[in-house]
Amino acid sequence: HPQAQWTVTADRLASRSRNTPFAGRRLRGRVVHTILRGRMTVRDRALAHPRESDDDETPEPETAHA
């Protein structure tokens, strides 16, 4: 949502750290979904179902062989 506006407060942060230089600032734009390693980890600003976000194995990078 590029036009969404919101005010930064510690309780609205998804980080373990609650301090931010942006506290109290009004910002434009909002992350709605997050994709990590091809899997949806945040959907509609909420953590995705664990089966969708757990990534027990990191895939090996593909390499081209000559």
PDB file of N, H, CA, C and O in Angstrom:
ATOM      1  N   HIS A   1       0.831  -1.173   0.000  1.00  0.00           N
ATOM      2  CA  HIS A   1       0.000   0.000   0.000  1.00  0.00           C
ATOM      3  C   HIS A   1       0.880   1.243   0.000  1.00  0.00           C
ATOM      4  O   HIS A   1       1.212   1.768   1.063  1.00  0.00           O
ATOM      5  N   PRO A   2       1.252   1.706  -1.157  1.00  0.00           N
ATOM      6  CA  PRO A   2       2.175   2.830  -1.240  1.00  0.00           C
ATOM      7  C   PRO A   2       1.616   4.146  -0.718  1.00  0.00           C
ATOM      8  O   PRO A   2       2.390   5.022  -0.331  1.00  0.00           O
ATOM      9  N   GLN A   3       0.305   4.312  -0.695  1.00  0.00           N
ATOM     10  H   GLN A   3      -0.323   3.601  -1.009  1.00  0.00           H
ATOM     11  CA  GLN A   3      -0.271   5.575  -0.230  1.00  0.00           C
ATOM     12  C   GLN A   3      -0.743   5.517   1.221  1.00  0.00           C
ATOM     13  O   GLN A   3      -1.167   6.536   1.767  1.00  0.00           O
ATOM     14  N   ALA A   4      -0.678   4.348   1.853  1.00  0.00           N
ATOM     15  H   ALA A   4      -0.334   3.521   1.410  1.00  0.00           H
ATOM     16  CA  ALA A   4      -1.110   4.230   3.250  1.00  0.00           C
ATOM     17  C   ALA A   4      -0.218   5.096   4.131  1.00  0.00           C
ATOM     18  O   ALA A   4       0.997   5.133   3.938  1.00  0.00           O
ATOM     19  N   GLN A   5      -0.810   5.789   5.091  1.00  0.00           N
ATOM     20  H   GLN A   5      -1.797   5.760   5.248  1.00  0.00           H
ATOM     21  CA  GLN A   5      -0.040   6.600   6.026  1.00  0.00           C
ATOM     22  C   GLN A   5      -0.241   6.056   7.425  1.00  0.00           C
ATOM     23  O   GLN A   5      -1.333   5.612   7.778  1.00  0.00           O
ATOM     24  N   TRP A   6       0.830   6.092   8.231  1.00  0.00           N
ATOM     25  H   TRP A   6       1.717   6.453   7.944  1.00  0.00           H
ATOM     26  CA  TRP A   6       0.761   5.588   9.595  1.00  0.00           C
ATOM     27  C   TRP A   6       1.815   6.275  10.442  1.00  0.00           C
ATOM     28  O   TRP A   6       2.792   6.807   9.915  1.00  0.00           O
ATOM     29  N   THR A   7       1.622   6.264  11.749  1.00  0.00           N
ATOM     30  H   THR A   7       0.829   5.832  12.177  1.00  0.00           H
ATOM     31  CA  THR A   7       2.568   6.865  12.683  1.00  0.00           C
ATOM     32  C   THR A   7       3.333   5.748  13.379  1.00  0.00           C
ATOM     33  O   THR A   7       2.737   4.795  13.879  1.00  0.00           O
ATOM     34  N   VAL A   8       4.647   5.871  13.408  1.00  0.00           N
ATOM     35  H   VAL A   8       5.131   6.646  13.002  1.00  0.00           H
ATOM     36  CA  VAL A   8       5.509   4.850  14.009  1.00  0.00           C
ATOM     37  C   VAL A   8       5.399   4.914  15.526  1.00  0.00           C
ATOM     38  O   VAL A   8       5.632   5.961  16.129  1.00  0.00           O
ATOM     39  N   THR A   9       5.042   3.784  16.140  1.00  0.00           N
ATOM     40  H   THR A   9       4.853   2.933  15.650  1.00  0.00           H
ATOM     41  CA  THR A   9       5.047   3.627  17.594  1.00  0.00           C
ATOM     42  C   THR A   9       5.659   2.269  17.904  1.00  0.00           C
ATOM     43  O   THR A   9       5.565   1.349  17.092  1.00  0.00           O
ATOM     44  N   ALA A  10       6.283   2.133  19.070  1.00  0.00           N
ATOM     45  H   ALA A  10       6.358   2.881  19.730  1.00  0.00           H
ATOM     46  CA  ALA A  10       6.983   0.901  19.434  1.00  0.00           C
ATOM     47  C   ALA A  10       6.064  -0.316  19.383  1.00  0.00           C
ATOM     48  O   ALA A  10       6.501  -1.395  18.984  1.00  0.00           O
ATOM     49  N   ASP A  11       4.807  -0.165  19.776  1.00  0.00           N
ATOM     50  H   ASP A  11       4.452   0.712  20.100  1.00  0.00           H
ATOM     51  CA  ASP A  11       3.898  -1.313  19.798  1.00  0.00           C
ATOM     52  C   ASP A  11       3.496  -1.779  18.398  1.00  0.00           C
ATOM     53  O   ASP A  11       2.936  -2.866  18.254  1.00  0.00           O
ATOM     54  N   ARG A  12       3.770  -0.983  17.368  1.00  0.00           N
ATOM     55  H   ARG A  12       4.225  -0.100  17.485  1.00  0.00           H
ATOM     56  CA  ARG A  12       3.413  -1.375  16.002  1.00  0.00           C
ATOM     57  C   ARG A  12       4.594  -1.964  15.242  1.00  0.00           C
ATOM     58  O   ARG A  12       4.457  -2.330  14.075  1.00  0.00           O
ATOM     59  N   LEU A  13       5.751  -2.059  15.890  1.00  0.00           N
ATOM     60  H   LEU A  13       5.862  -1.762  16.838  1.00  0.00           H
ATOM     61  CA  LEU A  13       6.930  -2.607  15.232  1.00  0.00           C
ATOM     62  C   LEU A  13       6.965  -4.120  15.374  1.00  0.00           C
ATOM     63  O   LEU A  13       6.554  -4.657  16.402  1.00  0.00           O
ATOM     64  N   ALA A  14       7.450  -4.803  14.359  1.00  0.00           N
ATOM     65  H   ALA A  14       7.784  -4.366  13.523  1.00  0.00           H
ATOM     66  CA  ALA A  14       7.553  -6.260  14.405  1.00  0.00           C
ATOM     67  C   ALA A  14       8.941  -6.700  14.850  1.00  0.00           C
ATOM     68  O   ALA A  14       9.228  -7.896  14.883  1.00  0.00           O
ATOM     69  N   SER A  15       9.785  -5.768  15.185  1.00  0.00           N
ATOM     70  H   SER A  15       9.552  -4.796  15.159  1.00  0.00           H
ATOM     71  CA  SER A  15      11.151  -6.062  15.597  1.00  0.00           C
ATOM     72  C   SER A  15      11.201  -6.379  17.085  1.00  0.00           C
ATOM     73  O   SER A  15      10.359  -5.916  17.854  1.00  0.00           O
ATOM     74  N   ARG A  16      12.189  -7.170  17.487  1.00  0.00           N
ATOM     75  H   ARG A  16      12.873  -7.546  16.862  1.00  0.00           H
ATOM     76  CA  ARG A  16      12.391  -7.415  18.917  1.00  0.00           C
ATOM     77  C   ARG A  16      12.876  -6.145  19.608  1.00  0.00           C
ATOM     78  O   ARG A  16      12.619  -5.945  20.796  1.00  0.00           O
ATOM     79  N   SER A  17      13.567  -5.297  18.879  1.00  0.00           N
ATOM     80  H   SER A  17      13.775  -5.459  17.914  1.00  0.00           H
ATOM     81  CA  SER A  17      14.041  -4.027  19.414  1.00  0.00           C
ATOM     82  C   SER A  17      12.899  -3.019  19.342  1.00  0.00           C
ATOM     83  O   SER A  17      12.262  -2.882  18.298  1.00  0.00           O
ATOM     84  N   ARG A  18      12.641  -2.329  20.413  1.00  0.00           N
ATOM     85  H   ARG A  18      13.158  -2.440  21.261  1.00  0.00           H
ATOM     86  CA  ARG A  18      11.534  -1.375  20.441  1.00  0.00           C
ATOM     87  C   ARG A  18      12.004   0.067  20.272  1.00  0.00           C
ATOM     88  O   ARG A  18      11.180   0.980  20.224  1.00  0.00           O
ATOM     89  N   ASN A  19      13.310   0.282  20.181  1.00  0.00           N
ATOM     90  H   ASN A  19      13.979  -0.460  20.219  1.00  0.00           H
ATOM     91  CA  ASN A  19      13.778   1.651  19.981  1.00  0.00           C
ATOM     92  C   ASN A  19      13.945   1.925  18.492  1.00  0.00           C
ATOM     93  O   ASN A  19      14.401   1.065  17.739  1.00  0.00           O
ATOM     94  N   THR A  20      13.576   3.115  18.083  1.00  0.00           N
ATOM     95  H   THR A  20      13.206   3.814  18.695  1.00  0.00           H
ATOM     96  CA  THR A  20      13.689   3.499  16.682  1.00  0.00           C
ATOM     97  C   THR A  20      13.807   5.013  16.569  1.00  0.00           C
ATOM     98  O   THR A  20      13.136   5.741  17.301  1.00  0.00           O
ATOM     99  N   PRO A  21      14.645   5.493  15.670  1.00  0.00           N
ATOM    100  CA  PRO A  21      14.716   6.937  15.461  1.00  0.00           C
ATOM    101  C   PRO A  21      13.470   7.483  14.757  1.00  0.00           C
ATOM    102  O   PRO A  21      13.310   8.698  14.634  1.00  0.00           O
ATOM    103  N   PHE A  22      12.594   6.598  14.298  1.00  0.00           N
ATOM    104  H   PHE A  22      12.724   5.612  14.398  1.00  0.00           H
ATOM    105  CA  PHE A  22      11.389   7.016  13.575  1.00  0.00           C
ATOM    106  C   PHE A  22      10.163   7.139  14.480  1.00  0.00           C
ATOM    107  O   PHE A  22       9.085   7.483  13.996  1.00  0.00           O
ATOM    108  N   ALA A  23      10.297   6.867  15.780  1.00  0.00           N
ATOM    109  H   ALA A  23      11.173   6.587  16.173  1.00  0.00           H
ATOM    110  CA  ALA A  23       9.159   6.927  16.704  1.00  0.00           C
ATOM    111  C   ALA A  23       8.490   8.294  16.619  1.00  0.00           C
ATOM    112  O   ALA A  23       9.147   9.332  16.696  1.00  0.00           O
ATOM    113  N   GLY A  24       7.179   8.271  16.459  1.00  0.00           N
ATOM    114  H   GLY A  24       6.645   7.428  16.396  1.00  0.00           H
ATOM    115  CA  GLY A  24       6.398   9.494  16.381  1.00  0.00           C
ATOM    116  C   GLY A  24       6.288  10.088  14.983  1.00  0.00           C
ATOM    117  O   GLY A  24       5.501  11.009  14.765  1.00  0.00           O
ATOM    118  N   ARG A  25       7.057   9.578  14.045  1.00  0.00           N
ATOM    119  H   ARG A  25       7.696   8.830  14.223  1.00  0.00           H
ATOM    120  CA  ARG A  25       6.995  10.113  12.676  1.00  0.00           C
ATOM    121  C   ARG A  25       5.831   9.518  11.903  1.00  0.00           C
ATOM    122  O   ARG A  25       5.474   8.353  12.079  1.00  0.00           O
ATOM    123  N   ARG A  26       5.256  10.331  11.054  1.00  0.00           N
ATOM    124  H   ARG A  26       5.546  11.277  10.911  1.00  0.00           H
ATOM    125  CA  ARG A  26       4.183   9.867  10.170  1.00  0.00           C
ATOM    126  C   ARG A  26       4.837   9.482   8.852  1.00  0.00           C
ATOM    127  O   ARG A  26       5.524  10.294   8.232  1.00  0.00           O
ATOM    128  N   LEU A  27       4.623   8.238   8.424  1.00  0.00           N
ATOM    129  H   LEU A  27       4.065   7.578   8.928  1.00  0.00           H
ATOM    130  CA  LEU A  27       5.244   7.715   7.215  1.00  0.00           C
ATOM    131  C   LEU A  27       4.199   7.360   6.173  1.00  0.00           C
ATOM    132  O   LEU A  27       3.039   7.104   6.497  1.00  0.00           O
ATOM    133  N   ARG A  28       4.626   7.347   4.922  1.00  0.00           N
ATOM    134  H   ARG A  28       5.569   7.554   4.659  1.00  0.00           H
ATOM    135  CA  ARG A  28       3.759   6.933   3.821  1.00  0.00           C
ATOM    136  C   ARG A  28       4.302   5.615   3.277  1.00  0.00           C
ATOM    137  O   ARG A  28       5.511   5.451   3.113  1.00  0.00           O
ATOM    138  N   GLY A  29       3.405   4.686   3.002  1.00  0.00           N
ATOM    139  H   GLY A  29       2.423   4.819   3.135  1.00  0.00           H
ATOM    140  CA  GLY A  29       3.783   3.367   2.498  1.00  0.00           C
ATOM    141  C   GLY A  29       3.747   2.351   3.621  1.00  0.00           C
ATOM    142  O   GLY A  29       4.094   2.654   4.763  1.00  0.00           O
ATOM    143  N   ARG A  30       3.329   1.157   3.292  1.00  0.00           N
ATOM    144  H   ARG A  30       3.047   0.911   2.364  1.00  0.00           H
ATOM    145  CA  ARG A  30       3.184   0.125   4.318  1.00  0.00           C
ATOM    146  C   ARG A  30       3.471  -1.234   3.707  1.00  0.00           C
ATOM    147  O   ARG A  30       2.942  -1.567   2.646  1.00  0.00           O
ATOM    148  N   VAL A  31       4.318  -2.030   4.379  1.00  0.00           N
ATOM    149  H   VAL A  31       4.748  -1.759   5.241  1.00  0.00           H
ATOM    150  CA  VAL A  31       4.580  -3.395   3.928  1.00  0.00           C
ATOM    151  C   VAL A  31       3.379  -4.249   4.313  1.00  0.00           C
ATOM    152  O   VAL A  31       2.932  -4.218   5.460  1.00  0.00           O
ATOM    153  N   VAL A  32       2.864  -5.001   3.367  1.00  0.00           N
ATOM    154  H   VAL A  32       3.227  -5.026   2.435  1.00  0.00           H
ATOM    155  CA  VAL A  32       1.688  -5.830   3.613  1.00  0.00           C
ATOM    156  C   VAL A  32       2.074  -7.305   3.633  1.00  0.00           C
ATOM    157  O   VAL A  32       1.573  -8.068   4.459  1.00  0.00           O
ATOM    158  N   HIS A  33       2.957  -7.708   2.730  1.00  0.00           N
ATOM    159  H   HIS A  33       3.364  -7.088   2.058  1.00  0.00           H
ATOM    160  CA  HIS A  33       3.403  -9.098   2.634  1.00  0.00           C
ATOM    161  C   HIS A  33       4.928  -9.127   2.617  1.00  0.00           C
ATOM    162  O   HIS A  33       5.571  -8.192   2.140  1.00  0.00           O
ATOM    163  N   THR A  34       5.503 -10.213   3.144  1.00  0.00           N
ATOM    164  H   THR A  34       4.981 -10.973   3.531  1.00  0.00           H
ATOM    165  CA  THR A  34       6.948 -10.427   3.079  1.00  0.00           C
ATOM    166  C   THR A  34       7.198 -11.837   2.584  1.00  0.00           C
ATOM    167  O   THR A  34       6.588 -12.793   3.064  1.00  0.00           O
ATOM    168  N   ILE A  35       8.098 -11.961   1.622  1.00  0.00           N
ATOM    169  H   ILE A  35       8.593 -11.185   1.232  1.00  0.00           H
ATOM    170  CA  ILE A  35       8.472 -13.271   1.088  1.00  0.00           C
ATOM    171  C   ILE A  35       9.942 -13.485   1.398  1.00  0.00           C
ATOM    172  O   ILE A  35      10.781 -12.650   1.059  1.00  0.00           O
ATOM    173  N   LEU A  36      10.257 -14.605   2.043  1.00  0.00           N
ATOM    174  H   LEU A  36       9.575 -15.283   2.318  1.00  0.00           H
ATOM    175  CA  LEU A  36      11.624 -14.955   2.408  1.00  0.00           C
ATOM    176  C   LEU A  36      11.956 -16.308   1.809  1.00  0.00           C
ATOM    177  O   LEU A  36      11.279 -17.297   2.089  1.00  0.00           O
ATOM    178  N   ARG A  37      12.988 -16.358   0.992  1.00  0.00           N
ATOM    179  H   ARG A  37      13.539 -15.555   0.765  1.00  0.00           H
ATOM    180  CA  ARG A  37      13.408 -17.597   0.336  1.00  0.00           C
ATOM    181  C   ARG A  37      12.250 -18.274  -0.394  1.00  0.00           C
ATOM    182  O   ARG A  37      12.121 -19.498  -0.373  1.00  0.00           O
ATOM    183  N   GLY A  38      11.423 -17.475  -1.029  1.00  0.00           N
ATOM    184  H   GLY A  38      11.529 -16.480  -1.045  1.00  0.00           H
ATOM    185  CA  GLY A  38      10.325 -18.006  -1.820  1.00  0.00           C
ATOM    186  C   GLY A  38       9.093 -18.399  -1.025  1.00  0.00           C
ATOM    187  O   GLY A  38       8.139 -18.928  -1.596  1.00  0.00           O
ATOM    188  N   ARG A  39       9.090 -18.157   0.268  1.00  0.00           N
ATOM    189  H   ARG A  39       9.865 -17.727   0.732  1.00  0.00           H
ATOM    190  CA  ARG A  39       7.930 -18.510   1.103  1.00  0.00           C
ATOM    191  C   ARG A  39       7.336 -17.258   1.731  1.00  0.00           C
ATOM    192  O   ARG A  39       8.060 -16.355   2.150  1.00  0.00           O
ATOM    193  N   MET A  40       6.012 -17.217   1.791  1.00  0.00           N
ATOM    194  H   MET A  40       5.424 -17.951   1.452  1.00  0.00           H
ATOM    195  CA  MET A  40       5.308 -16.093   2.397  1.00  0.00           C
ATOM    196  C   MET A  40       5.471 -16.196   3.914  1.00  0.00           C
ATOM    197  O   MET A  40       4.997 -17.157   4.519  1.00  0.00           O
ATOM    198  N   THR A  41       6.136 -15.216   4.535  1.00  0.00           N
ATOM    199  H   THR A  41       6.520 -14.435   4.044  1.00  0.00           H
ATOM    200  CA  THR A  41       6.320 -15.221   5.982  1.00  0.00           C
ATOM    201  C   THR A  41       5.365 -14.261   6.682  1.00  0.00           C
ATOM    202  O   THR A  41       4.999 -14.472   7.838  1.00  0.00           O
ATOM    203  N   VAL A  42       4.966 -13.212   5.981  1.00  0.00           N
ATOM    204  H   VAL A  42       5.263 -13.040   5.042  1.00  0.00           H
ATOM    205  CA  VAL A  42       3.973 -12.266   6.500  1.00  0.00           C
ATOM    206  C   VAL A  42       2.924 -12.069   5.422  1.00  0.00           C
ATOM    207  O   VAL A  42       3.246 -11.761   4.275  1.00  0.00           O
ATOM    208  N   ARG A  43       1.671 -12.250   5.800  1.00  0.00           N
ATOM    209  H   ARG A  43       1.409 -12.500   6.732  1.00  0.00           H
ATOM    210  CA  ARG A  43       0.558 -12.084   4.866  1.00  0.00           C
ATOM    211  C   ARG A  43      -0.454 -11.151   5.508  1.00  0.00           C
ATOM    212  O   ARG A  43      -0.902 -11.387   6.630  1.00  0.00           O
ATOM    213  N   ASP A  44      -0.810 -10.100   4.802  1.00  0.00           N
ATOM    214  H   ASP A  44      -0.446  -9.908   3.891  1.00  0.00           H
ATOM    215  CA  ASP A  44      -1.750  -9.097   5.317  1.00  0.00           C
ATOM    216  C   ASP A  44      -1.325  -8.584   6.693  1.00  0.00           C
ATOM    217  O   ASP A  44      -2.144  -8.444   7.602  1.00  0.00           O
ATOM    218  N   ARG A  45      -0.012  -8.305   6.826  1.00  0.00           N
ATOM    219  H   ARG A  45       0.653  -8.419   6.088  1.00  0.00           H
ATOM    220  CA  ARG A  45       0.600  -7.744   8.031  1.00  0.00           C
ATOM    221  C   ARG A  45       0.529  -8.660   9.236  1.00  0.00           C
ATOM    222  O   ARG A  45       0.687  -8.183  10.360  1.00  0.00           O
ATOM    223  N   ALA A  46       0.299  -9.958   9.056  1.00  0.00           N
ATOM    224  H   ALA A  46       0.171 -10.345   8.143  1.00  0.00           H
ATOM    225  CA  ALA A  46       0.307 -10.927  10.152  1.00  0.00           C
ATOM    226  C   ALA A  46       1.232 -12.073   9.772  1.00  0.00           C
ATOM    227  O   ALA A  46       1.391 -12.379   8.590  1.00  0.00           O
ATOM    228  N   LEU A  47       1.841 -12.706  10.763  1.00  0.00           N
ATOM    229  H   LEU A  47       1.712 -12.457  11.723  1.00  0.00           H
ATOM    230  CA  LEU A  47       2.705 -13.839  10.472  1.00  0.00           C
ATOM    231  C   LEU A  47       1.913 -14.916   9.761  1.00  0.00           C
ATOM    232  O   LEU A  47       0.784 -15.229  10.140  1.00  0.00           O
ATOM    233  N   ALA A  48       2.511 -15.475   8.731  1.00  0.00           N
ATOM    234  H   ALA A  48       3.427 -15.220   8.422  1.00  0.00           H
ATOM    235  CA  ALA A  48       1.857 -16.537   7.963  1.00  0.00           C
ATOM    236  C   ALA A  48       1.794 -17.807   8.807  1.00  0.00           C
ATOM    237  O   ALA A  48       2.492 -17.928   9.814  1.00  0.00           O
ATOM    238  N   HIS A  49       0.969 -18.731   8.398  1.00  0.00           N
ATOM    239  H   HIS A  49       0.401 -18.632   7.581  1.00  0.00           H
ATOM    240  CA  HIS A  49       0.844 -20.020   9.071  1.00  0.00           C
ATOM    241  C   HIS A  49       2.223 -20.660   9.167  1.00  0.00           C
ATOM    242  O   HIS A  49       2.981 -20.611   8.198  1.00  0.00           O
ATOM    243  N   PRO A  50       2.574 -21.262  10.308  1.00  0.00           N
ATOM    244  CA  PRO A  50       3.913 -21.839  10.467  1.00  0.00           C
ATOM    245  C   PRO A  50       4.339 -22.775   9.342  1.00  0.00           C
ATOM    246  O   PRO A  50       5.508 -22.772   8.954  1.00  0.00           O
ATOM    247  N   ARG A  51       3.423 -23.570   8.812  1.00  0.00           N
ATOM    248  H   ARG A  51       2.474 -23.572   9.127  1.00  0.00           H
ATOM    249  CA  ARG A  51       3.796 -24.482   7.727  1.00  0.00           C
ATOM    250  C   ARG A  51       4.206 -23.718   6.477  1.00  0.00           C
ATOM    251  O   ARG A  51       4.986 -24.220   5.667  1.00  0.00           O
ATOM    252  N   GLU A  52       3.687 -22.516   6.320  1.00  0.00           N
ATOM    253  H   GLU A  52       3.054 -22.109   6.978  1.00  0.00           H
ATOM    254  CA  GLU A  52       4.045 -21.704   5.162  1.00  0.00           C
ATOM    255  C   GLU A  52       5.365 -20.981   5.369  1.00  0.00           C
ATOM    256  O   GLU A  52       6.052 -20.671   4.396  1.00  0.00           O
ATOM    257  N   SER A  53       5.742 -20.701   6.639  1.00  0.00           N
ATOM    258  H   SER A  53       5.184 -20.954   7.429  1.00  0.00           H
ATOM    259  CA  SER A  53       6.913 -19.869   6.872  1.00  0.00           C
ATOM    260  C   SER A  53       8.118 -20.633   7.397  1.00  0.00           C
ATOM    261  O   SER A  53       9.238 -20.134   7.291  1.00  0.00           O
ATOM    262  N   ASP A  54       7.934 -21.832   7.961  1.00  0.00           N
ATOM    263  H   ASP A  54       7.024 -22.238   8.047  1.00  0.00           H
ATOM    264  CA  ASP A  54       9.079 -22.593   8.456  1.00  0.00           C
ATOM    265  C   ASP A  54       9.965 -23.002   7.303  1.00  0.00           C
ATOM    266  O   ASP A  54       9.488 -23.468   6.268  1.00  0.00           O
ATOM    267  N   ASP A  55      11.237 -22.826   7.487  1.00  0.00           N
ATOM    268  H   ASP A  55      11.624 -22.447   8.327  1.00  0.00           H
ATOM    269  CA  ASP A  55      12.182 -23.193   6.438  1.00  0.00           C
ATOM    270  C   ASP A  55      13.315 -23.952   7.102  1.00  0.00           C
ATOM    271  O   ASP A  55      14.380 -23.389   7.357  1.00  0.00           O
ATOM    272  N   ASP A  56      13.089 -25.234   7.382  1.00  0.00           N
ATOM    273  H   ASP A  56      12.225 -25.691   7.174  1.00  0.00           H
ATOM    274  CA  ASP A  56      14.083 -26.041   8.072  1.00  0.00           C
ATOM    275  C   ASP A  56      15.333 -26.244   7.239  1.00  0.00           C
ATOM    276  O   ASP A  56      16.430 -26.364   7.784  1.00  0.00           O
ATOM    277  N   GLU A  57      15.182 -26.282   5.943  1.00  0.00           N
ATOM    278  H   GLU A  57      14.291 -26.185   5.500  1.00  0.00           H
ATOM    279  CA  GLU A  57      16.320 -26.517   5.072  1.00  0.00           C
ATOM    280  C   GLU A  57      16.487 -25.348   4.118  1.00  0.00           C
ATOM    281  O   GLU A  57      15.547 -24.944   3.433  1.00  0.00           O
ATOM    282  N   THR A  58      17.688 -24.818   4.085  1.00  0.00           N
ATOM    283  H   THR A  58      18.451 -25.146   4.641  1.00  0.00           H
ATOM    284  CA  THR A  58      17.997 -23.780   3.114  1.00  0.00           C
ATOM    285  C   THR A  58      18.460 -24.464   1.848  1.00  0.00           C
ATOM    286  O   THR A  58      19.422 -25.230   1.885  1.00  0.00           O
ATOM    287  N   PRO A  59      17.808 -24.212   0.732  1.00  0.00           N
ATOM    288  CA  PRO A  59      18.205 -24.904  -0.499  1.00  0.00           C
ATOM    289  C   PRO A  59      19.601 -24.484  -0.942  1.00  0.00           C
ATOM    290  O   PRO A  59      20.008 -23.334  -0.780  1.00  0.00           O
ATOM    291  N   GLU A  60      20.315 -25.442  -1.500  1.00  0.00           N
ATOM    292  H   GLU A  60      19.985 -26.377  -1.632  1.00  0.00           H
ATOM    293  CA  GLU A  60      21.640 -25.156  -2.035  1.00  0.00           C
ATOM    294  C   GLU A  60      21.490 -24.297  -3.281  1.00  0.00           C
ATOM    295  O   GLU A  60      20.560 -24.494  -4.063  1.00  0.00           O
ATOM    296  N   PRO A  61      22.403 -23.340  -3.471  1.00  0.00           N
ATOM    297  CA  PRO A  61      22.322 -22.538  -4.693  1.00  0.00           C
ATOM    298  C   PRO A  61      22.581 -23.398  -5.917  1.00  0.00           C
ATOM    299  O   PRO A  61      23.402 -24.316  -5.893  1.00  0.00           O
ATOM    300  N   GLU A  62      21.871 -23.086  -6.979  1.00  0.00           N
ATOM    301  H   GLU A  62      21.204 -22.341  -6.999  1.00  0.00           H
ATOM    302  CA  GLU A  62      22.063 -23.835  -8.221  1.00  0.00           C
ATOM    303  C   GLU A  62      23.299 -23.313  -8.929  1.00  0.00           C
ATOM    304  O   GLU A  62      23.530 -22.106  -8.991  1.00  0.00           O
ATOM    305  N   THR A  63      24.087 -24.230  -9.459  1.00  0.00           N
ATOM    306  H   THR A  63      23.898 -25.211  -9.408  1.00  0.00           H
ATOM    307  CA  THR A  63      25.279 -23.829 -10.201  1.00  0.00           C
ATOM    308  C   THR A  63      25.257 -24.487 -11.564  1.00  0.00           C
ATOM    309  O   THR A  63      24.767 -25.604 -11.728  1.00  0.00           O
ATOM    310  N   ALA A  64      25.789 -23.786 -12.525  1.00  0.00           N
ATOM    311  H   ALA A  64      26.188 -22.879 -12.392  1.00  0.00           H
ATOM    312  CA  ALA A  64      25.873 -24.328 -13.888  1.00  0.00           C
ATOM    313  C   ALA A  64      27.226 -25.010 -14.047  1.00  0.00           C
ATOM    314  O   ALA A  64      28.259 -24.455 -13.672  1.00  0.00           O
ATOM    315  N   HIS A  65      27.211 -26.200 -14.597  1.00  0.00           N
ATOM    316  H   HIS A  65      26.372 -26.651 -14.901  1.00  0.00           H
ATOM    317  CA  HIS A  65      28.453 -26.932 -14.832  1.00  0.00           C
ATOM    318  C   HIS A  65      28.738 -26.965 -16.320  1.00  0.00           C
ATOM    319  O   HIS A  65      27.848 -27.217 -17.133  1.00  0.00           O
ATOM    320  N   ALA A  66      29.998 -26.705 -16.668  1.00  0.00           N
ATOM    321  H   ALA A  66      30.720 -26.500 -16.008  1.00  0.00           H
ATOM    322  CA  ALA A  66      30.387 -26.705 -18.086  1.00  0.00           C
ATOM    323  C   ALA A  66      30.785 -28.087 -18.536  1.00  0.00           C
ATOM    324  O   ALA A  66      31.143 -28.279 -19.698  1.00  0.00           O
TER     325      ALA A  66
END
